[in-house]
Amino acid sequence: MPSLDTSKEVKLSSIPGSPPDLMFPPKGDAFALRSEYALKIDLELPPPTYRFSETHSVKSWLYHEDAPKAEPPKIIKDLSKYFDKTSSNS
């Protein structure tokens, strides 16, 4: 994900390949061929939807209870921020 704080020397990450053909979508997860985290099942069945909140959900077999555990890429880990819910601004 781009950041305004990124220097011009840092190359933006990209997803290899082309987007799926929406006229003739592939079997399974439409983005499986472009994902380094794709599982075998991604090529066969569409992924289920997992809701995390009213506004956040994901379609991915990676959240299935039988999926192998995967660590987010370092670039994503470095973007994470945690806030103390007990502190106040007053």
PyMOL Python script that loads the backbone (N, CA, C, O; Angstrom):
from pymol import cmd

cmd.read_pdbstr("""\
ATOM      1  N   MET A   1       0.849  -1.170   0.000  1.00  0.00           N
ATOM      2  CA  MET A   1       0.000   0.000   0.000  1.00  0.00           C
ATOM      3  C   MET A   1       0.893   1.231   0.000  1.00  0.00           C
ATOM      4  O   MET A   1       1.779   1.350   0.846  1.00  0.00           O
ATOM      5  N   PRO A   2       0.676   2.134  -0.921  1.00  0.00           N
ATOM      6  CA  PRO A   2       1.509   3.335  -0.973  1.00  0.00           C
ATOM      7  C   PRO A   2       1.350   4.198   0.276  1.00  0.00           C
ATOM      8  O   PRO A   2       0.312   4.179   0.937  1.00  0.00           O
ATOM      9  N   SER A   3       2.383   4.938   0.576  1.00  0.00           N
ATOM     10  CA  SER A   3       2.363   5.835   1.721  1.00  0.00           C
ATOM     11  C   SER A   3       2.967   7.166   1.292  1.00  0.00           C
ATOM     12  O   SER A   3       3.894   7.203   0.483  1.00  0.00           O
ATOM     13  N   LEU A   4       2.444   8.245   1.831  1.00  0.00           N
ATOM     14  CA  LEU A   4       2.997   9.563   1.510  1.00  0.00           C
ATOM     15  C   LEU A   4       4.403   9.734   2.064  1.00  0.00           C
ATOM     16  O   LEU A   4       5.159  10.587   1.600  1.00  0.00           O
ATOM     17  N   ASP A   5       4.756   8.915   3.064  1.00  0.00           N
ATOM     18  CA  ASP A   5       6.073   9.004   3.688  1.00  0.00           C
ATOM     19  C   ASP A   5       7.141   8.198   2.941  1.00  0.00           C
ATOM     20  O   ASP A   5       8.310   8.236   3.324  1.00  0.00           O
ATOM     21  N   THR A   6       6.766   7.479   1.895  1.00  0.00           N
ATOM     22  CA  THR A   6       7.701   6.631   1.171  1.00  0.00           C
ATOM     23  C   THR A   6       8.602   7.469   0.273  1.00  0.00           C
ATOM     24  O   THR A   6       8.142   8.380  -0.416  1.00  0.00           O
ATOM     25  N   SER A   7       9.885   7.150   0.293  1.00  0.00           N
ATOM     26  CA  SER A   7      10.811   7.898  -0.564  1.00  0.00           C
ATOM     27  C   SER A   7      10.626   7.456  -2.017  1.00  0.00           C
ATOM     28  O   SER A   7      10.084   6.384  -2.284  1.00  0.00           O
ATOM     29  N   LYS A   8      11.075   8.283  -2.938  1.00  0.00           N
ATOM     30  CA  LYS A   8      10.923   7.980  -4.366  1.00  0.00           C
ATOM     31  C   LYS A   8      11.798   6.799  -4.787  1.00  0.00           C
ATOM     32  O   LYS A   8      11.567   6.208  -5.842  1.00  0.00           O
ATOM     33  N   GLU A   9      12.790   6.452  -3.982  1.00  0.00           N
ATOM     34  CA  GLU A   9      13.663   5.332  -4.314  1.00  0.00           C
ATOM     35  C   GLU A   9      13.019   3.987  -3.998  1.00  0.00           C
ATOM     36  O   GLU A   9      13.460   2.958  -4.510  1.00  0.00           O
ATOM     37  N   VAL A  10      11.983   3.980  -3.161  1.00  0.00           N
ATOM     38  CA  VAL A  10      11.323   2.733  -2.783  1.00  0.00           C
ATOM     39  C   VAL A  10      10.330   2.347  -3.873  1.00  0.00           C
ATOM     40  O   VAL A  10       9.430   3.116  -4.211  1.00  0.00           O
ATOM     41  N   LYS A  11      10.509   1.142  -4.419  1.00  0.00           N
ATOM     42  CA  LYS A  11       9.631   0.665  -5.482  1.00  0.00           C
ATOM     43  C   LYS A  11       8.309   0.187  -4.869  1.00  0.00           C
ATOM     44  O   LYS A  11       8.304  -0.546  -3.880  1.00  0.00           O
ATOM     45  N   LEU A  12       7.196   0.607  -5.466  1.00  0.00           N
ATOM     46  CA  LEU A  12       5.892   0.162  -4.995  1.00  0.00           C
ATOM     47  C   LEU A  12       5.707  -1.312  -5.318  1.00  0.00           C
ATOM     48  O   LEU A  12       6.135  -1.781  -6.372  1.00  0.00           O
ATOM     49  N   SER A  13       5.070  -2.038  -4.411  1.00  0.00           N
ATOM     50  CA  SER A  13       4.813  -3.447  -4.680  1.00  0.00           C
ATOM     51  C   SER A  13       3.648  -3.563  -5.654  1.00  0.00           C
ATOM     52  O   SER A  13       2.777  -2.695  -5.707  1.00  0.00           O
ATOM     53  N   SER A  14       3.646  -4.633  -6.411  1.00  0.00           N
ATOM     54  CA  SER A  14       2.563  -4.856  -7.365  1.00  0.00           C
ATOM     55  C   SER A  14       2.151  -6.318  -7.333  1.00  0.00           C
ATOM     56  O   SER A  14       2.873  -7.172  -6.818  1.00  0.00           O
ATOM     57  N   ILE A  15       1.001  -6.587  -7.881  1.00  0.00           N
ATOM     58  CA  ILE A  15       0.502  -7.955  -7.968  1.00  0.00           C
ATOM     59  C   ILE A  15       0.816  -8.449  -9.375  1.00  0.00           C
ATOM     60  O   ILE A  15       0.431  -7.803 -10.349  1.00  0.00           O
ATOM     61  N   PRO A  16       1.508  -9.582  -9.505  1.00  0.00           N
ATOM     62  CA  PRO A  16       1.854 -10.072 -10.836  1.00  0.00           C
ATOM     63  C   PRO A  16       0.617 -10.534 -11.614  1.00  0.00           C
ATOM     64  O   PRO A  16      -0.425 -10.827 -11.028  1.00  0.00           O
ATOM     65  N   GLY A  17       0.750 -10.593 -12.920  1.00  0.00           N
ATOM     66  CA  GLY A  17      -0.327 -11.109 -13.762  1.00  0.00           C
ATOM     67  C   GLY A  17      -1.365 -10.069 -14.106  1.00  0.00           C
ATOM     68  O   GLY A  17      -1.195  -8.881 -13.832  1.00  0.00           O
ATOM     69  N   SER A  18      -2.438 -10.529 -14.707  1.00  0.00           N
ATOM     70  CA  SER A  18      -3.536  -9.661 -15.130  1.00  0.00           C
ATOM     71  C   SER A  18      -4.776  -9.950 -14.307  1.00  0.00           C
ATOM     72  O   SER A  18      -4.936 -11.062 -13.803  1.00  0.00           O
ATOM     73  N   PRO A  19      -5.659  -8.967 -14.162  1.00  0.00           N
ATOM     74  CA  PRO A  19      -6.913  -9.220 -13.443  1.00  0.00           C
ATOM     75  C   PRO A  19      -7.712 -10.316 -14.151  1.00  0.00           C
ATOM     76  O   PRO A  19      -7.538 -10.522 -15.352  1.00  0.00           O
ATOM     77  N   PRO A  20      -8.578 -11.017 -13.430  1.00  0.00           N
ATOM     78  CA  PRO A  20      -9.368 -12.080 -14.052  1.00  0.00           C
ATOM     79  C   PRO A  20     -10.353 -11.524 -15.076  1.00  0.00           C
ATOM     80  O   PRO A  20     -10.799 -10.382 -14.968  1.00  0.00           O
ATOM     81  N   ASP A  21     -10.683 -12.341 -16.068  1.00  0.00           N
ATOM     82  CA  ASP A  21     -11.665 -11.985 -17.089  1.00  0.00           C
ATOM     83  C   ASP A  21     -13.055 -12.138 -16.480  1.00  0.00           C
ATOM     84  O   ASP A  21     -13.482 -13.255 -16.190  1.00  0.00           O
ATOM     85  N   LEU A  22     -13.759 -11.036 -16.286  1.00  0.00           N
ATOM     86  CA  LEU A  22     -15.076 -11.089 -15.654  1.00  0.00           C
ATOM     87  C   LEU A  22     -16.138 -11.706 -16.559  1.00  0.00           C
ATOM     88  O   LEU A  22     -17.187 -12.132 -16.075  1.00  0.00           O
ATOM     89  N   MET A  23     -15.885 -11.759 -17.857  1.00  0.00           N
ATOM     90  CA  MET A  23     -16.818 -12.427 -18.773  1.00  0.00           C
ATOM     91  C   MET A  23     -16.713 -13.945 -18.640  1.00  0.00           C
ATOM     92  O   MET A  23     -17.707 -14.658 -18.774  1.00  0.00           O
ATOM     93  N   PHE A  24     -15.511 -14.425 -18.379  1.00  0.00           N
ATOM     94  CA  PHE A  24     -15.263 -15.857 -18.234  1.00  0.00           C
ATOM     95  C   PHE A  24     -14.401 -16.077 -16.991  1.00  0.00           C
ATOM     96  O   PHE A  24     -13.217 -16.395 -17.102  1.00  0.00           O
ATOM     97  N   PRO A  25     -14.994 -15.909 -15.815  1.00  0.00           N
ATOM     98  CA  PRO A  25     -14.188 -16.027 -14.591  1.00  0.00           C
ATOM     99  C   PRO A  25     -13.636 -17.443 -14.419  1.00  0.00           C
ATOM    100  O   PRO A  25     -14.292 -18.416 -14.789  1.00  0.00           O
ATOM    101  N   PRO A  26     -12.452 -17.554 -13.866  1.00  0.00           N
ATOM    102  CA  PRO A  26     -11.870 -18.877 -13.645  1.00  0.00           C
ATOM    103  C   PRO A  26     -12.610 -19.623 -12.540  1.00  0.00           C
ATOM    104  O   PRO A  26     -13.322 -19.025 -11.732  1.00  0.00           O
ATOM    105  N   LYS A  27     -12.428 -20.924 -12.524  1.00  0.00           N
ATOM    106  CA  LYS A  27     -12.992 -21.760 -11.468  1.00  0.00           C
ATOM    107  C   LYS A  27     -12.273 -21.414 -10.155  1.00  0.00           C
ATOM    108  O   LYS A  27     -11.079 -21.112 -10.161  1.00  0.00           O
ATOM    109  N   GLY A  28     -12.988 -21.458  -9.054  1.00  0.00           N
ATOM    110  CA  GLY A  28     -12.368 -21.187  -7.757  1.00  0.00           C
ATOM    111  C   GLY A  28     -12.226 -19.704  -7.479  1.00  0.00           C
ATOM    112  O   GLY A  28     -13.078 -18.906  -7.870  1.00  0.00           O
ATOM    113  N   ASP A  29     -11.153 -19.339  -6.807  1.00  0.00           N
ATOM    114  CA  ASP A  29     -10.872 -17.941  -6.476  1.00  0.00           C
ATOM    115  C   ASP A  29     -10.308 -17.247  -7.714  1.00  0.00           C
ATOM    116  O   ASP A  29      -9.292 -17.672  -8.265  1.00  0.00           O
ATOM    117  N   ALA A  30     -10.966 -16.193  -8.137  1.00  0.00           N
ATOM    118  CA  ALA A  30     -10.563 -15.492  -9.362  1.00  0.00           C
ATOM    119  C   ALA A  30      -9.136 -14.949  -9.300  1.00  0.00           C
ATOM    120  O   ALA A  30      -8.525 -14.714 -10.344  1.00  0.00           O
ATOM    121  N   PHE A  31      -8.597 -14.746  -8.108  1.00  0.00           N
ATOM    122  CA  PHE A  31      -7.258 -14.170  -7.973  1.00  0.00           C
ATOM    123  C   PHE A  31      -6.199 -15.202  -7.576  1.00  0.00           C
ATOM    124  O   PHE A  31      -5.056 -14.832  -7.307  1.00  0.00           O
ATOM    125  N   ALA A  32      -6.557 -16.480  -7.535  1.00  0.00           N
ATOM    126  CA  ALA A  32      -5.629 -17.518  -7.072  1.00  0.00           C
ATOM    127  C   ALA A  32      -4.335 -17.562  -7.880  1.00  0.00           C
ATOM    128  O   ALA A  32      -3.256 -17.731  -7.312  1.00  0.00           O
ATOM    129  N   LEU A  33      -4.434 -17.414  -9.185  1.00  0.00           N
ATOM    130  CA  LEU A  33      -3.227 -17.498 -10.014  1.00  0.00           C
ATOM    131  C   LEU A  33      -2.281 -16.326  -9.790  1.00  0.00           C
ATOM    132  O   LEU A  33      -1.112 -16.397 -10.169  1.00  0.00           O
ATOM    133  N   ARG A  34      -2.766 -15.253  -9.184  1.00  0.00           N
ATOM    134  CA  ARG A  34      -1.937 -14.062  -8.945  1.00  0.00           C
ATOM    135  C   ARG A  34      -1.415 -13.996  -7.509  1.00  0.00           C
ATOM    136  O   ARG A  34      -0.647 -13.095  -7.172  1.00  0.00           O
ATOM    137  N   SER A  35      -1.821 -14.935  -6.671  1.00  0.00           N
ATOM    138  CA  SER A  35      -1.493 -14.859  -5.248  1.00  0.00           C
ATOM    139  C   SER A  35      -0.412 -15.851  -4.843  1.00  0.00           C
ATOM    140  O   SER A  35      -0.514 -17.043  -5.134  1.00  0.00           O
ATOM    141  N   GLU A  36       0.614 -15.361  -4.179  1.00  0.00           N
ATOM    142  CA  GLU A  36       1.650 -16.264  -3.672  1.00  0.00           C
ATOM    143  C   GLU A  36       1.150 -17.057  -2.466  1.00  0.00           C
ATOM    144  O   GLU A  36       1.809 -18.003  -2.036  1.00  0.00           O
ATOM    145  N   TYR A  37      -0.003 -16.684  -1.916  1.00  0.00           N
ATOM    146  CA  TYR A  37      -0.566 -17.376  -0.759  1.00  0.00           C
ATOM    147  C   TYR A  37      -1.700 -18.323  -1.145  1.00  0.00           C
ATOM    148  O   TYR A  37      -2.342 -18.893  -0.264  1.00  0.00           O
ATOM    149  N   ALA A  38      -1.960 -18.503  -2.438  1.00  0.00           N
ATOM    150  CA  ALA A  38      -3.063 -19.352  -2.881  1.00  0.00           C
ATOM    151  C   ALA A  38      -2.871 -20.789  -2.404  1.00  0.00           C
ATOM    152  O   ALA A  38      -1.760 -21.319  -2.389  1.00  0.00           O
ATOM    153  N   LEU A  39      -3.968 -21.390  -2.023  1.00  0.00           N
ATOM    154  CA  LEU A  39      -3.980 -22.787  -1.612  1.00  0.00           C
ATOM    155  C   LEU A  39      -4.534 -23.624  -2.759  1.00  0.00           C
ATOM    156  O   LEU A  39      -5.127 -23.087  -3.695  1.00  0.00           O
ATOM    157  N   LYS A  40      -4.344 -24.923  -2.688  1.00  0.00           N
ATOM    158  CA  LYS A  40      -4.854 -25.821  -3.728  1.00  0.00           C
ATOM    159  C   LYS A  40      -6.365 -25.641  -3.911  1.00  0.00           C
ATOM    160  O   LYS A  40      -6.858 -25.631  -5.039  1.00  0.00           O
ATOM    161  N   ILE A  41      -7.086 -25.502  -2.819  1.00  0.00           N
ATOM    162  CA  ILE A  41      -8.539 -25.355  -2.870  1.00  0.00           C
ATOM    163  C   ILE A  41      -8.964 -24.074  -3.595  1.00  0.00           C
ATOM    164  O   ILE A  41     -10.061 -24.015  -4.150  1.00  0.00           O
ATOM    165  N   ASP A  42      -8.107 -23.050  -3.596  1.00  0.00           N
ATOM    166  CA  ASP A  42      -8.415 -21.796  -4.293  1.00  0.00           C
ATOM    167  C   ASP A  42      -8.630 -22.017  -5.789  1.00  0.00           C
ATOM    168  O   ASP A  42      -9.374 -21.271  -6.426  1.00  0.00           O
ATOM    169  N   LEU A  43      -7.989 -23.027  -6.344  1.00  0.00           N
ATOM    170  CA  LEU A  43      -8.113 -23.313  -7.772  1.00  0.00           C
ATOM    171  C   LEU A  43      -9.377 -24.110  -8.087  1.00  0.00           C
ATOM    172  O   LEU A  43      -9.727 -24.287  -9.253  1.00  0.00           O
ATOM    173  N   GLU A  44     -10.064 -24.592  -7.045  1.00  0.00           N
ATOM    174  CA  GLU A  44     -11.227 -25.452  -7.255  1.00  0.00           C
ATOM    175  C   GLU A  44     -12.545 -24.836  -6.803  1.00  0.00           C
ATOM    176  O   GLU A  44     -13.561 -24.965  -7.487  1.00  0.00           O
ATOM    177  N   LEU A  45     -12.529 -24.167  -5.651  1.00  0.00           N
ATOM    178  CA  LEU A  45     -13.772 -23.644  -5.076  1.00  0.00           C
ATOM    179  C   LEU A  45     -13.655 -22.160  -4.757  1.00  0.00           C
ATOM    180  O   LEU A  45     -12.595 -21.697  -4.337  1.00  0.00           O
ATOM    181  N   PRO A  46     -14.739 -21.408  -4.953  1.00  0.00           N
ATOM    182  CA  PRO A  46     -14.706 -20.002  -4.540  1.00  0.00           C
ATOM    183  C   PRO A  46     -14.557 -19.917  -3.019  1.00  0.00           C
ATOM    184  O   PRO A  46     -15.126 -20.736  -2.298  1.00  0.00           O
ATOM    185  N   PRO A  47     -13.817 -18.957  -2.537  1.00  0.00           N
ATOM    186  CA  PRO A  47     -13.609 -18.857  -1.088  1.00  0.00           C
ATOM    187  C   PRO A  47     -14.852 -18.360  -0.360  1.00  0.00           C
ATOM    188  O   PRO A  47     -15.637 -17.593  -0.917  1.00  0.00           O
ATOM    189  N   PRO A  48     -15.030 -18.799   0.891  1.00  0.00           N
ATOM    190  CA  PRO A  48     -16.138 -18.292   1.704  1.00  0.00           C
ATOM    191  C   PRO A  48     -15.833 -16.876   2.191  1.00  0.00           C
ATOM    192  O   PRO A  48     -14.684 -16.435   2.175  1.00  0.00           O
ATOM    193  N   THR A  49     -16.864 -16.184   2.616  1.00  0.00           N
ATOM    194  CA  THR A  49     -16.709 -14.831   3.159  1.00  0.00           C
ATOM    195  C   THR A  49     -16.593 -14.906   4.675  1.00  0.00           C
ATOM    196  O   THR A  49     -17.388 -15.578   5.332  1.00  0.00           O
ATOM    197  N   TYR A  50     -15.617 -14.226   5.218  1.00  0.00           N
ATOM    198  CA  TYR A  50     -15.440 -14.111   6.666  1.00  0.00           C
ATOM    199  C   TYR A  50     -15.626 -12.648   7.035  1.00  0.00           C
ATOM    200  O   TYR A  50     -14.923 -11.777   6.524  1.00  0.00           O
ATOM    201  N   ARG A  51     -16.575 -12.382   7.923  1.00  0.00           N
ATOM    202  CA  ARG A  51     -16.847 -11.008   8.372  1.00  0.00           C
ATOM    203  C   ARG A  51     -16.107 -10.757   9.680  1.00  0.00           C
ATOM    204  O   ARG A  51     -16.163 -11.566  10.606  1.00  0.00           O
ATOM    205  N   PHE A  52     -15.424  -9.641   9.737  1.00  0.00           N
ATOM    206  CA  PHE A  52     -14.712  -9.260  10.948  1.00  0.00           C
ATOM    207  C   PHE A  52     -15.454  -8.170  11.702  1.00  0.00           C
ATOM    208  O   PHE A  52     -15.299  -8.025  12.914  1.00  0.00           O
ATOM    209  N   SER A  53     -16.254  -7.409  10.981  1.00  0.00           N
ATOM    210  CA  SER A  53     -17.074  -6.356  11.581  1.00  0.00           C
ATOM    211  C   SER A  53     -18.135  -5.977  10.556  1.00  0.00           C
ATOM    212  O   SER A  53     -18.220  -6.589   9.492  1.00  0.00           O
ATOM    213  N   GLU A  54     -18.936  -4.979  10.871  1.00  0.00           N
ATOM    214  CA  GLU A  54     -19.953  -4.514   9.930  1.00  0.00           C
ATOM    215  C   GLU A  54     -19.341  -3.983   8.642  1.00  0.00           C
ATOM    216  O   GLU A  54     -19.970  -4.028   7.584  1.00  0.00           O
ATOM    217  N   THR A  55     -18.130  -3.487   8.732  1.00  0.00           N
ATOM    218  CA  THR A  55     -17.505  -2.847   7.569  1.00  0.00           C
ATOM    219  C   THR A  55     -16.308  -3.606   7.000  1.00  0.00           C
ATOM    220  O   THR A  55     -15.745  -3.175   5.994  1.00  0.00           O
ATOM    221  N   HIS A  56     -15.906  -4.709   7.601  1.00  0.00           N
ATOM    222  CA  HIS A  56     -14.720  -5.428   7.139  1.00  0.00           C
ATOM    223  C   HIS A  56     -15.016  -6.914   6.954  1.00  0.00           C
ATOM    224  O   HIS A  56     -15.465  -7.596   7.875  1.00  0.00           O
ATOM    225  N   SER A  57     -14.754  -7.392   5.750  1.00  0.00           N
ATOM    226  CA  SER A  57     -14.897  -8.815   5.456  1.00  0.00           C
ATOM    227  C   SER A  57     -13.853  -9.198   4.413  1.00  0.00           C
ATOM    228  O   SER A  57     -13.261  -8.339   3.760  1.00  0.00           O
ATOM    229  N   VAL A  58     -13.640 -10.502   4.271  1.00  0.00           N
ATOM    230  CA  VAL A  58     -12.669 -11.001   3.295  1.00  0.00           C
ATOM    231  C   VAL A  58     -13.190 -12.314   2.731  1.00  0.00           C
ATOM    232  O   VAL A  58     -13.823 -13.099   3.436  1.00  0.00           O
ATOM    233  N   LYS A  59     -12.916 -12.541   1.454  1.00  0.00           N
ATOM    234  CA  LYS A  59     -13.202 -13.832   0.832  1.00  0.00           C
ATOM    235  C   LYS A  59     -11.853 -14.506   0.651  1.00  0.00           C
ATOM    236  O   LYS A  59     -11.076 -14.130  -0.227  1.00  0.00           O
ATOM    237  N   SER A  60     -11.576 -15.497   1.479  1.00  0.00           N
ATOM    238  CA  SER A  60     -10.270 -16.152   1.427  1.00  0.00           C
ATOM    239  C   SER A  60     -10.318 -17.475   2.167  1.00  0.00           C
ATOM    240  O   SER A  60     -10.877 -17.572   3.259  1.00  0.00           O
ATOM    241  N   TRP A  61      -9.728 -18.487   1.561  1.00  0.00           N
ATOM    242  CA  TRP A  61      -9.605 -19.773   2.245  1.00  0.00           C
ATOM    243  C   TRP A  61      -8.556 -19.693   3.354  1.00  0.00           C
ATOM    244  O   TRP A  61      -8.495 -20.588   4.197  1.00  0.00           O
ATOM    245  N   LEU A  62      -7.739 -18.656   3.374  1.00  0.00           N
ATOM    246  CA  LEU A  62      -6.696 -18.544   4.400  1.00  0.00           C
ATOM    247  C   LEU A  62      -7.264 -18.389   5.805  1.00  0.00           C
ATOM    248  O   LEU A  62      -6.555 -18.621   6.784  1.00  0.00           O
ATOM    249  N   TYR A  63      -8.533 -18.002   5.919  1.00  0.00           N
ATOM    250  CA  TYR A  63      -9.149 -17.851   7.240  1.00  0.00           C
ATOM    251  C   TYR A  63      -9.922 -19.092   7.664  1.00  0.00           C
ATOM    252  O   TYR A  63     -10.493 -19.121   8.755  1.00  0.00           O
ATOM    253  N   HIS A  64      -9.949 -20.113   6.819  1.00  0.00           N
ATOM    254  CA  HIS A  64     -10.619 -21.369   7.169  1.00  0.00           C
ATOM    255  C   HIS A  64      -9.833 -22.035   8.295  1.00  0.00           C
ATOM    256  O   HIS A  64      -8.609 -21.925   8.354  1.00  0.00           O
ATOM    257  N   GLU A  65     -10.538 -22.721   9.179  1.00  0.00           N
ATOM    258  CA  GLU A  65      -9.874 -23.335  10.345  1.00  0.00           C
ATOM    259  C   GLU A  65      -8.823 -24.373   9.955  1.00  0.00           C
ATOM    260  O   GLU A  65      -7.900 -24.619  10.732  1.00  0.00           O
ATOM    261  N   ASP A  66      -8.932 -24.990   8.776  1.00  0.00           N
ATOM    262  CA  ASP A  66      -7.959 -25.997   8.345  1.00  0.00           C
ATOM    263  C   ASP A  66      -6.810 -25.421   7.514  1.00  0.00           C
ATOM    264  O   ASP A  66      -5.906 -26.157   7.119  1.00  0.00           O
ATOM    265  N   ALA A  67      -6.837 -24.130   7.250  1.00  0.00           N
ATOM    266  CA  ALA A  67      -5.790 -23.510   6.425  1.00  0.00           C
ATOM    267  C   ALA A  67      -4.484 -23.414   7.202  1.00  0.00           C
ATOM    268  O   ALA A  67      -4.496 -23.229   8.419  1.00  0.00           O
ATOM    269  N   PRO A  68      -3.359 -23.538   6.503  1.00  0.00           N
ATOM    270  CA  PRO A  68      -2.079 -23.339   7.189  1.00  0.00           C
ATOM    271  C   PRO A  68      -1.956 -21.884   7.631  1.00  0.00           C
ATOM    272  O   PRO A  68      -2.490 -20.983   6.984  1.00  0.00           O
ATOM    273  N   LYS A  69      -1.269 -21.670   8.706  1.00  0.00           N
ATOM    274  CA  LYS A  69      -1.080 -20.309   9.211  1.00  0.00           C
ATOM    275  C   LYS A  69      -0.068 -19.577   8.336  1.00  0.00           C
ATOM    276  O   LYS A  69       0.997 -20.108   8.021  1.00  0.00           O
ATOM    277  N   ALA A  70      -0.411 -18.365   7.955  1.00  0.00           N
ATOM    278  CA  ALA A  70       0.476 -17.554   7.113  1.00  0.00           C
ATOM    279  C   ALA A  70       0.710 -16.215   7.794  1.00  0.00           C
ATOM    280  O   ALA A  70      -0.218 -15.602   8.320  1.00  0.00           O
ATOM    281  N   GLU A  71       1.939 -15.777   7.779  1.00  0.00           N
ATOM    282  CA  GLU A  71       2.287 -14.468   8.330  1.00  0.00           C
ATOM    283  C   GLU A  71       2.087 -13.410   7.253  1.00  0.00           C
ATOM    284  O   GLU A  71       2.410 -13.653   6.090  1.00  0.00           O
ATOM    285  N   PRO A  72       1.559 -12.236   7.615  1.00  0.00           N
ATOM    286  CA  PRO A  72       1.459 -11.166   6.622  1.00  0.00           C
ATOM    287  C   PRO A  72       2.849 -10.728   6.174  1.00  0.00           C
ATOM    288  O   PRO A  72       3.806 -10.831   6.942  1.00  0.00           O
ATOM    289  N   PRO A  73       2.969 -10.242   4.945  1.00  0.00           N
ATOM    290  CA  PRO A  73       4.277  -9.753   4.492  1.00  0.00           C
ATOM    291  C   PRO A  73       4.794  -8.657   5.418  1.00  0.00           C
ATOM    292  O   PRO A  73       4.007  -7.925   6.019  1.00  0.00           O
ATOM    293  N   LYS A  74       6.110  -8.547   5.531  1.00  0.00           N
ATOM    294  CA  LYS A  74       6.725  -7.564   6.426  1.00  0.00           C
ATOM    295  C   LYS A  74       6.220  -6.154   6.147  1.00  0.00           C
ATOM    296  O   LYS A  74       6.006  -5.378   7.078  1.00  0.00           O
ATOM    297  N   ILE A  75       6.029  -5.816   4.880  1.00  0.00           N
ATOM    298  CA  ILE A  75       5.566  -4.467   4.540  1.00  0.00           C
ATOM    299  C   ILE A  75       4.198  -4.183   5.171  1.00  0.00           C
ATOM    300  O   ILE A  75       3.914  -3.046   5.547  1.00  0.00           O
ATOM    301  N   ILE A  76       3.365  -5.197   5.286  1.00  0.00           N
ATOM    302  CA  ILE A  76       2.051  -5.036   5.913  1.00  0.00           C
ATOM    303  C   ILE A  76       2.209  -4.961   7.428  1.00  0.00           C
ATOM    304  O   ILE A  76       1.569  -4.136   8.079  1.00  0.00           O
ATOM    305  N   LYS A  77       3.059  -5.819   7.992  1.00  0.00           N
ATOM    306  CA  LYS A  77       3.293  -5.788   9.439  1.00  0.00           C
ATOM    307  C   LYS A  77       3.775  -4.412   9.877  1.00  0.00           C
ATOM    308  O   LYS A  77       3.358  -3.901  10.916  1.00  0.00           O
ATOM    309  N   ASP A  78       4.654  -3.817   9.078  1.00  0.00           N
ATOM    310  CA  ASP A  78       5.211  -2.512   9.425  1.00  0.00           C
ATOM    311  C   ASP A  78       4.165  -1.400   9.369  1.00  0.00           C
ATOM    312  O   ASP A  78       4.362  -0.338   9.959  1.00  0.00           O
ATOM    313  N   LEU A  79       3.058  -1.632   8.667  1.00  0.00           N
ATOM    314  CA  LEU A  79       2.006  -0.622   8.568  1.00  0.00           C
ATOM    315  C   LEU A  79       1.007  -0.705   9.719  1.00  0.00           C
ATOM    316  O   LEU A  79       0.191   0.198   9.902  1.00  0.00           O
ATOM    317  N   SER A  80       1.069  -1.782  10.491  1.00  0.00           N
ATOM    318  CA  SER A  80       0.110  -1.966  11.581  1.00  0.00           C
ATOM    319  C   SER A  80       0.341  -0.951  12.687  1.00  0.00           C
ATOM    320  O   SER A  80       1.476  -0.618  13.027  1.00  0.00           O
ATOM    321  N   LYS A  81      -0.750  -0.475  13.230  1.00  0.00           N
ATOM    322  CA  LYS A  81      -0.684   0.432  14.376  1.00  0.00           C
ATOM    323  C   LYS A  81      -1.648  -0.091  15.430  1.00  0.00           C
ATOM    324  O   LYS A  81      -2.717  -0.608  15.106  1.00  0.00           O
ATOM    325  N   TYR A  82      -1.268   0.045  16.670  1.00  0.00           N
ATOM    326  CA  TYR A  82      -2.102  -0.401  17.776  1.00  0.00           C
ATOM    327  C   TYR A  82      -2.357   0.780  18.693  1.00  0.00           C
ATOM    328  O   TYR A  82      -1.451   1.562  18.983  1.00  0.00           O
ATOM    329  N   PHE A  83      -3.587   0.902  19.146  1.00  0.00           N
ATOM    330  CA  PHE A  83      -3.976   2.011  19.996  1.00  0.00           C
ATOM    331  C   PHE A  83      -4.523   1.479  21.311  1.00  0.00           C
ATOM    332  O   PHE A  83      -5.232   0.473  21.336  1.00  0.00           O
ATOM    333  N   ASP A  84      -4.197   2.146  22.381  1.00  0.00           N
ATOM    334  CA  ASP A  84      -4.692   1.780  23.700  1.00  0.00           C
ATOM    335  C   ASP A  84      -6.118   2.300  23.834  1.00  0.00           C
ATOM    336  O   ASP A  84      -6.344   3.510  23.848  1.00  0.00           O
ATOM    337  N   LYS A  85      -7.079   1.384  23.933  1.00  0.00           N
ATOM    338  CA  LYS A  85      -8.490   1.781  24.017  1.00  0.00           C
ATOM    339  C   LYS A  85      -8.841   2.386  25.374  1.00  0.00           C
ATOM    340  O   LYS A  85      -9.888   3.017  25.519  1.00  0.00           O
ATOM    341  N   THR A  86      -7.977   2.197  26.363  1.00  0.00           N
ATOM    342  CA  THR A  86      -8.298   2.698  27.700  1.00  0.00           C
ATOM    343  C   THR A  86      -7.838   4.131  27.924  1.00  0.00           C
ATOM    344  O   THR A  86      -8.295   4.789  28.858  1.00  0.00           O
ATOM    345  N   SER A  87      -6.941   4.616  27.082  1.00  0.00           N
ATOM    346  CA  SER A  87      -6.474   5.992  27.288  1.00  0.00           C
ATOM    347  C   SER A  87      -7.476   6.981  26.722  1.00  0.00           C
ATOM    348  O   SER A  87      -8.236   6.663  25.807  1.00  0.00           O
ATOM    349  N   SER A  88      -7.467   8.180  27.277  1.00  0.00           N
ATOM    350  CA  SER A  88      -8.369   9.224  26.776  1.00  0.00           C
ATOM    351  C   SER A  88      -7.547  10.449  26.409  1.00  0.00           C
ATOM    352  O   SER A  88      -6.403  10.601  26.839  1.00  0.00           O
ATOM    353  N   ASN A  89      -8.137  11.300  25.623  1.00  0.00           N
ATOM    354  CA  ASN A  89      -7.438  12.511  25.187  1.00  0.00           C
ATOM    355  C   ASN A  89      -7.671  13.684  26.127  1.00  0.00           C
ATOM    356  O   ASN A  89      -7.214  14.790  25.840  1.00  0.00           O
ATOM    357  N   SER A  90      -8.355  13.482  27.221  1.00  0.00           N
ATOM    358  CA  SER A  90      -8.644  14.602  28.125  1.00  0.00           C
ATOM    359  C   SER A  90      -7.606  14.751  29.200  1.00  0.00           C
ATOM    360  O   SER A  90      -7.709  15.648  30.038  1.00  0.00           O
TER     361      SER A  90
END
""", "prot")
cmd.dss("prot")
cmd.show_as("cartoon", "prot")
cmd.util.cbc("prot")
cmd.orient("prot")
